């Protein structure tokens, strides 16, 4: 049960970080969007081994890069 709460907590941070980047890119603030994007990438990559059963980090990055306009 504790693991599910940790996963939910991690997901909350994931959504907050990604939404900051998406908000900035939608407003045309591309430099700020990229900064938030890099922070998001760092966040998901740091926990990739632990979160991989629940989230395909590679797929998230590919979709955001190809469809939202973020750069690596």
HUDABEL-V582857 format. One record per backbone hydrogen bond with DSSP energy under -1.0 kcal/mol. CO is the residue of the C=O (numbers start at 1). NH is the residue of the N-H. If there is no record, write none. Layout:
BEGIN
co:CO nh:NH
co:CO nh:NH
END
This chain:
BEGIN
co:1 nh:5
co:2 nh:6
co:3 nh:7
co:4 nh:8
co:5 nh:9
co:6 nh:10
co:7 nh:11
co:8 nh:12
co:9 nh:13
co:10 nh:14
co:11 nh:15
co:12 nh:16
co:13 nh:17
co:14 nh:18
co:15 nh:19
co:16 nh:20
co:17 nh:21
co:18 nh:22
co:19 nh:23
co:20 nh:24
co:21 nh:25
co:22 nh:26
co:23 nh:27
co:24 nh:29
co:28 nh:30
co:29 nh:33
co:30 nh:34
co:31 nh:35
co:32 nh:36
co:33 nh:37
co:34 nh:38
co:35 nh:39
co:36 nh:40
co:37 nh:41
co:38 nh:42
co:39 nh:43
co:40 nh:44
co:41 nh:45
co:42 nh:46
co:45 nh:48
co:47 nh:51
co:48 nh:52
co:51 nh:54
co:51 nh:55
co:55 nh:57
co:56 nh:60
co:57 nh:61
co:58 nh:62
co:59 nh:63
co:60 nh:64
co:61 nh:65
co:62 nh:66
co:63 nh:67
co:64 nh:68
co:64 nh:70
END
